[in-house]
Amino acid sequence: MAAYLISFPASAMDVAPEDLPAVGEAALAVVREAQEAGVLLFSGGLDDEVAPALVDADGTVTADLYPESADLGGGFCVLELESRERALAWAAKLAEACRCPQELRRFGPGSLP
């Protein structure tokens, strides 16, 4: 078993505002399905109303961010699955629900709780 991160940046969603509730319900249905299947470790989205911070080793806090992570908002879930093929299948379900492609990444060894 391995843990897989399935995610998308907020900018990937090109959904009309009136369709957002339906997209949210569809995504939540897939998350519930994963929970019922016993493969969900964690899911959620980042809160855009709370500013991110960069914290240095000496405790210095700034509003700077790594350029690569500036568009990190969006949604994600972490699933524990037996194969990459199963992870790809779950990513496809989430892509359909969220109406946008999903990124799939596998966590390294020792990453499971």
TACOR-V663921 format. One record per residue. N is the residue number from 1. RES is the residue in one small letter. PSI is psi in radians with two decimals (999 if undefined). Layout:
N,RES,PSI / N,RES,PSI
This chain:
1,m,2.56 / 2,a,2.75 / 3,a,2.38 / 4,y,2.38 / 5,l,2.16 / 6,i,2.16 / 7,s,2.92 / 8,f,2.55 / 9,p,2.63 / 10,a,-0.60 / 11,s,-0.27 / 12,a,-0.39 / 13,m,2.12 / 14,d,1.29 / 15,v,2.37 / 16,a,2.48 / 17,p,-0.64 / 18,e,-0.29 / 19,d,-0.18 / 20,l,-0.73 / 21,p,-0.69 / 22,a,-0.68 / 23,v,-0.76 / 24,g,-0.75 / 25,e,-0.70 / 26,a,-0.75 / 27,a,-0.74 / 28,l,-0.61 / 29,a,-0.69 / 30,v,-0.71 / 31,v,-0.72 / 32,r,-0.69 / 33,e,-0.75 / 34,a,-0.68 / 35,q,-0.79 / 36,e,-0.54 / 37,a,-0.15 / 38,g,0.36 / 39,v,-0.15 / 40,l,2.16 / 41,l,-0.71 / 42,f,2.58 / 43,s,2.82 / 44,g,-2.95 / 45,g,2.69 / 46,l,2.47 / 47,d,1.89 / 48,d,-0.26 / 49,e,-0.13 / 50,v,2.10 / 51,a,2.37 / 52,p,2.82 / 53,a,2.65 / 54,l,2.12 / 55,v,2.12 / 56,d,2.92 / 57,a,-0.48 / 58,d,0.07 / 59,g,-0.07 / 60,t,2.30 / 61,v,2.24 / 62,t,2.89 / 63,a,-0.05 / 64,d,2.66 / 65,l,2.79 / 66,y,2.36 / 67,p,-0.60 / 68,e,-0.37 / 69,s,0.15 / 70,a,-0.51 / 71,d,0.78 / 72,l,-0.15 / 73,g,2.95 / 74,g,-2.60 / 75,g,2.84 / 76,f,2.80 / 77,c,2.69 / 78,v,2.12 / 79,l,2.52 / 80,e,2.01 / 81,l,2.77 / 82,e,-0.27 / 83,s,2.80 / 84,r,-0.63 / 85,e,-0.75 / 86,r,-0.67 / 87,a,-0.72 / 88,l,-0.66 / 89,a,-0.75 / 90,w,-0.68 / 91,a,-0.67 / 92,a,-0.69 / 93,k,-0.75 / 94,l,-0.63 / 95,a,-0.73 / 96,e,-0.80 / 97,a,-0.76 / 98,c,-0.16 / 99,r,0.60 / 100,c,2.66 / 101,p,2.64 / 102,q,2.49 / 103,e,2.49 / 104,l,2.25 / 105,r,2.53 / 106,r,2.36 / 107,f,2.64 / 108,g,2.95 / 109,p,2.52 / 110,g,0.14 / 111,s,-0.19 / 112,l,2.61 / 113,p,999
